[in-house]
Amino acid sequence: MRFSPAICCLLVAATWCAPYASAQDETSLQARIAARYDLAQAKAALRDYWQIEYPRQQREIDAAIELTET
């Protein structure tokens, strides 16, 4: 069986580019993992603020208003 030069060139190019593509995929994967971790931390911080910090601040402000009114 005889292969055309174009197919041989494509095969050689694909063989040389494969490690580069997988390195890019791994870098992309690491970046996505880091972004998802950052997103999870941001969601936890937001949940903490709305469930703990915001009500605490609201209570302090309401107490200050009540004290000022009396």
Secondary structure, DSSP 8 states (H G I E B T S, - for coil): ----HHHHHHHHHHHHHHHHHHHHHHHHHHHHHHHHHHHHHHHHHHHHIIIIIHHHHHHHHHHHHHHHH-
